Amino acid sequence: MQRRLERIRIDRISPVPAQIDHKSAEENLAQRLKGYLIADGVIQVEQRLPLNGRLGRHPLCLLRNSLQLPGEGREAHLRQVYIDTETTGLSGGSGTLAFLIGLAIVERDALVVTQYLITRFAGEAAMLKSFDRVLTTDDRLVSYNGKSFDLPFIERYFGIKLNQAHIDLRYVLASLGYKGGLKGCETRLGFHRGDLTDIDGFFAVLLWHDYRKNRNEKALQTLLAYNIQDVLSLEILMVIAYNLKIEDTPFYLNSLPEPVLPETPFDVDIDTVKRIRSEQNYLGLV
């Protein structure tokens, strides 16, 4: 995958023609993406799912109580923050760009899913400020492979230090016999992503480049759908891993009901996916 990413380096993308009213165009784009422009080149998309509603068959009120791990006292009120990043490379070195960060946070009365999307390079600094403001020292971060990639990358990329408690589900699931990538674990656990099944981190880069090059907003819709699926999947994997870990212990009486993922608020554009895949097959990239 790294070799494929290197072959679509950002500096090979044709410059996007300047727009006469750049800010107005981005504000309109943000509205169409169900979000709002928070700075030049940065769109914030926020979905609030009230905890008096439901996720499939299960009431969201079940999420009001933060997951308490064995050994934690009742005074530990850590806010659960699920995090996933989309970047233009896997090395995290010079030239790698974080163009989308997704967060899902269980708050007092809602499950809040927030995505920060960069539409042009001028938005990097603003994304840092927004991302840094949303986290607190009382948060517990939950990721998949975040220990090896997401968190170290964010720290290097933004020049900040993430001192929050962190659970990397890659290692937790591996200890239970579920190894490989996030989608591979989902498949073994019986999850199916529907139209998002064949979309991975590399394809997310292609979707972002497609918008940059062709101003294809449907590519951004598909990209946001992919990212929000990743973030929400972390919650259900966390619950499954927790229940499996305590299965043979006295703590099993406190096992959690398995949540059901909500419908993604964004549509996957099949025509865009087919076109990009066809183009990359022609170039030998996929």
C-alpha positions as CSV (number, residue, x, y, z in Angstrom):
1,M,0.0,0.0,0.0
2,Q,2.9,2.4,0.8
3,R,4.3,1.9,-2.7
4,R,0.8,2.7,-4.2
5,L,0.6,5.9,-2.1
6,E,4.0,7.0,-3.2
7,R,2.9,6.8,-6.8
8,I,0.1,9.3,-6.2
9,R,2.2,11.9,-4.4
10,I,0.4,15.2,-3.9
11,D,3.0,17.1,-6.0
12,R,1.8,15.1,-9.0
13,I,-1.7,16.4,-8.7
14,S,-2.6,19.1,-11.2
15,P,-3.1,22.5,-9.5
16,V,-6.7,23.4,-8.8
17,P,-7.8,26.6,-10.7
18,A,-8.3,29.5,-8.3
19,Q,-11.9,30.5,-7.6
20,I,-13.1,34.1,-7.7
21,D,-15.0,33.9,-4.4
22,H,-13.2,31.1,-2.6
23,K,-14.7,31.5,0.8
24,S,-18.3,31.6,-0.5
25,A,-17.7,28.5,-2.5
26,E,-16.3,26.6,0.5
27,E,-19.2,27.8,2.7
28,N,-21.7,26.4,0.1
29,L,-19.7,23.2,-0.1
30,A,-19.8,22.8,3.7
31,Q,-23.6,23.3,3.8
32,R,-24.0,20.6,1.1
33,L,-21.9,18.3,3.3
34,K,-24.1,19.0,6.3
35,G,-21.3,20.9,8.0
36,Y,-19.9,24.4,8.3
37,L,-16.7,26.2,7.4
38,I,-14.6,26.8,10.5
39,A,-11.6,28.3,8.7
40,D,-10.1,28.6,5.2
41,G,-9.9,25.1,3.8
42,V,-11.4,23.3,6.9
43,I,-14.9,22.0,7.0
44,Q,-16.3,20.6,10.3
45,V,-19.2,18.1,10.0
46,E,-21.0,17.2,13.2
47,Q,-23.7,14.6,13.8
48,R,-25.5,14.5,17.1
49,L,-27.4,11.3,17.9
50,P,-29.6,11.9,21.0
51,L,-29.2,9.3,23.7
52,N,-33.0,9.2,24.0
53,G,-33.1,7.7,20.5
54,R,-31.9,4.3,19.3
55,L,-29.1,2.7,17.4
56,G,-30.9,-0.1,15.5
57,R,-32.6,-2.2,18.2
58,H,-30.8,-0.8,21.2
59,P,-31.6,2.4,23.1
60,L,-28.7,4.9,23.1
61,C,-29.3,5.6,26.8
62,L,-27.1,2.5,27.3
63,L,-24.1,4.6,26.4
64,R,-24.7,7.2,29.2
65,N,-22.5,5.2,31.5
66,S,-18.9,5.4,30.4
67,L,-17.2,2.1,30.0
68,Q,-15.5,1.2,33.3
69,L,-12.6,-1.2,32.9
70,P,-11.6,-3.7,35.6
71,G,-9.4,-2.0,38.1
72,E,-10.8,1.4,37.6
73,G,-12.5,3.0,40.5
74,R,-16.0,4.5,40.3
75,E,-14.4,7.9,40.6
76,A,-12.9,7.4,37.1
77,H,-15.2,9.3,34.8
78,L,-13.2,9.1,31.5
79,R,-14.9,10.3,28.4
80,Q,-14.7,7.8,25.6
81,V,-13.3,9.3,22.4
82,Y,-13.1,7.1,19.3
83,I,-10.5,8.4,16.8
84,D,-9.5,7.6,13.2
85,T,-7.4,9.6,10.8
86,E,-7.1,9.5,7.0
87,T,-3.7,10.5,5.6
88,T,-1.8,10.6,2.3
89,G,0.8,8.1,3.5
90,L,1.7,5.4,6.0
91,S,5.2,6.6,7.0
92,G,4.1,9.8,8.7
93,G,7.2,11.5,7.3
94,S,7.7,14.7,5.4
95,G,5.1,15.3,2.8
96,T,2.4,13.2,4.5
97,L,-0.8,15.1,5.0
98,A,-3.7,14.4,7.4
99,F,-6.7,15.4,5.4
100,L,-9.5,14.0,7.6
101,I,-9.9,13.3,11.3
102,G,-13.0,11.6,12.7
103,L,-14.0,11.5,16.3
104,A,-17.0,9.9,18.1
105,I,-17.6,11.1,21.7
106,V,-20.2,9.8,24.2
107,E,-21.5,13.0,25.9
108,R,-24.1,13.4,28.6
109,D,-27.1,13.4,26.3
110,A,-25.8,12.5,22.8
111,L,-23.3,10.5,20.8
112,V,-21.4,13.2,18.9
113,V,-19.6,12.3,15.7
114,T,-17.3,15.1,14.5
115,Q,-15.2,15.1,11.3
116,Y,-12.6,17.7,10.3
117,L,-12.0,17.7,6.6
118,I,-9.3,19.7,4.8
119,T,-10.2,20.8,1.3
120,R,-6.9,22.6,0.6
121,F,-3.5,22.9,2.2
122,A,-4.2,26.2,3.9
123,G,-6.5,24.4,6.4
124,E,-3.8,22.5,8.3
125,A,-3.2,25.0,11.1
126,A,-6.9,25.5,11.7
127,M,-7.5,21.8,11.8
128,L,-4.8,21.6,14.6
129,K,-6.5,24.3,16.7
130,S,-10.0,22.7,16.4
131,F,-8.7,19.2,17.1
132,D,-6.7,20.3,20.1
133,R,-9.6,22.1,21.6
134,V,-12.0,19.2,21.5
135,L,-9.9,16.8,23.7
136,T,-9.5,17.0,27.4
137,T,-7.1,15.4,29.9
138,D,-10.1,13.2,31.2
139,D,-10.6,11.5,27.8
140,R,-9.8,7.9,27.0
141,L,-8.8,7.6,23.4
142,V,-9.8,4.4,21.5
143,S,-8.3,3.6,18.1
144,Y,-7.3,0.8,15.8
145,N,-3.5,0.8,15.3
146,G,-3.4,4.2,16.8
147,K,-0.4,3.4,19.0
148,S,1.7,2.7,16.0
149,F,0.3,5.3,13.6
150,D,-2.5,7.7,14.3
151,L,-1.4,9.1,17.7
152,P,2.4,9.3,16.9
153,F,1.5,10.9,13.5
154,I,-0.8,13.5,15.1
155,E,1.8,14.3,17.7
156,R,4.5,14.8,15.1
157,Y,2.3,16.4,12.5
158,F,0.7,19.0,14.8
159,G,3.5,19.3,17.3
160,I,1.3,18.4,20.3
161,K,1.5,15.7,23.0
162,L,-1.5,13.4,23.6
163,N,-1.2,12.3,27.2
164,Q,-4.7,10.9,27.5
165,A,-5.3,7.2,28.3
166,H,-5.3,5.2,25.2
167,I,-6.7,1.8,24.1
168,D,-5.5,0.4,20.8
169,L,-8.0,-2.2,19.8
170,R,-5.5,-3.8,17.3
171,Y,-3.6,-5.3,20.2
172,V,-6.7,-6.1,22.3
173,L,-8.3,-8.0,19.5
174,A,-5.0,-9.7,18.5
175,S,-4.8,-11.1,22.0
176,L,-8.3,-12.6,21.4
177,G,-7.2,-14.2,18.1
178,Y,-8.5,-11.5,15.8
179,K,-5.5,-10.2,13.8
180,G,-5.1,-8.1,10.7
181,G,-6.6,-4.8,9.6
182,L,-9.8,-3.2,11.0
183,K,-12.0,-4.5,8.2
184,G,-10.5,-7.9,8.4
185,C,-11.5,-8.1,12.1
186,E,-14.9,-6.8,11.3
187,T,-15.4,-9.5,8.7
188,R,-14.3,-12.3,11.1
189,L,-16.8,-10.9,13.6
190,G,-19.6,-10.9,11.1
191,F,-19.8,-7.3,10.1
192,H,-20.5,-6.2,6.6
193,R,-20.0,-2.6,5.3
194,G,-22.3,-2.9,2.2
195,D,-21.2,-0.3,-0.4
196,L,-18.1,0.5,1.6
197,T,-16.8,-3.0,1.6
198,D,-14.1,-2.5,-1.1
199,I,-13.0,1.0,0.2
200,D,-9.8,1.1,2.3
201,G,-7.3,3.7,3.5
202,F,-5.6,3.8,0.1
203,F,-8.9,4.4,-1.7
204,A,-9.7,7.2,0.7
205,V,-6.7,9.0,-0.5
206,L,-7.9,8.5,-4.1
207,L,-11.3,10.0,-3.2
208,W,-9.7,13.1,-1.6
209,H,-7.5,13.6,-4.7
210,D,-10.5,13.2,-6.9
211,Y,-12.2,16.1,-5.2
212,R,-9.0,18.1,-5.4
213,K,-8.5,17.5,-9.1
214,N,-12.1,17.3,-10.4
215,R,-14.1,19.1,-7.7
216,N,-16.2,16.0,-7.4
217,E,-18.3,16.5,-4.3
218,K,-19.6,13.0,-4.4
219,A,-16.1,11.8,-3.8
220,L,-16.1,13.8,-0.5
221,Q,-19.5,12.3,0.4
222,T,-18.1,8.8,-0.1
223,L,-14.9,9.7,1.9
224,L,-16.9,11.0,4.8
225,A,-19.1,7.9,4.8
226,Y,-16.0,5.7,4.9
227,N,-14.4,7.6,7.8
228,I,-17.6,7.8,9.9
229,Q,-18.0,4.0,9.4
230,D,-14.4,3.5,10.7
231,V,-15.1,5.6,13.8
232,L,-18.4,4.1,14.7
233,S,-17.0,0.6,14.1
234,L,-14.5,1.2,16.9
235,E,-17.4,1.5,19.5
236,I,-18.9,-1.9,18.6
237,L,-15.4,-3.5,18.5
238,M,-14.6,-2.0,21.9
239,V,-17.8,-3.5,23.4
240,I,-17.1,-6.9,21.9
241,A,-13.5,-7.0,23.0
242,Y,-14.5,-5.9,26.5
243,N,-17.1,-8.6,26.8
244,L,-14.7,-11.3,25.5
245,K,-11.9,-10.2,27.9
246,I,-14.1,-10.5,31.0
247,E,-16.0,-13.6,29.8
248,D,-14.2,-16.0,32.2
249,T,-14.0,-13.5,35.1
250,P,-16.4,-12.4,37.9
251,F,-16.7,-9.1,36.0
252,Y,-18.8,-10.9,33.3
253,L,-21.9,-9.9,35.2
254,N,-21.1,-6.4,34.1
255,S,-20.9,-7.3,30.4
256,L,-22.3,-4.7,28.0
257,P,-25.1,-5.0,25.4
258,E,-23.7,-4.9,21.9
259,P,-24.7,-1.7,20.2
260,V,-25.9,-1.6,16.6
261,L,-24.3,0.9,14.2
262,P,-26.5,3.6,12.9
263,E,-27.0,4.3,9.2
264,T,-24.2,6.5,7.9
265,P,-25.6,10.0,7.2
266,F,-23.6,10.1,3.9
267,D,-24.2,8.3,0.7
268,V,-21.6,6.2,-1.2
269,D,-21.5,7.2,-4.8
270,I,-21.1,4.0,-6.6
271,D,-20.4,5.6,-10.0
272,T,-17.5,7.6,-8.5
273,V,-16.1,4.5,-6.9
274,K,-16.3,2.5,-10.1
275,R,-14.7,5.3,-12.2
276,I,-11.7,5.8,-9.8
277,R,-11.2,2.1,-9.5
278,S,-11.2,1.8,-13.3
279,E,-8.7,4.6,-13.7
280,Q,-6.4,3.1,-11.1
281,N,-6.6,-0.4,-12.6
282,Y,-5.6,1.2,-15.9
283,L,-2.5,2.7,-14.2
284,G,-1.8,-0.5,-12.3
285,L,-2.3,1.1,-8.9
286,V,-5.0,-1.2,-7.6
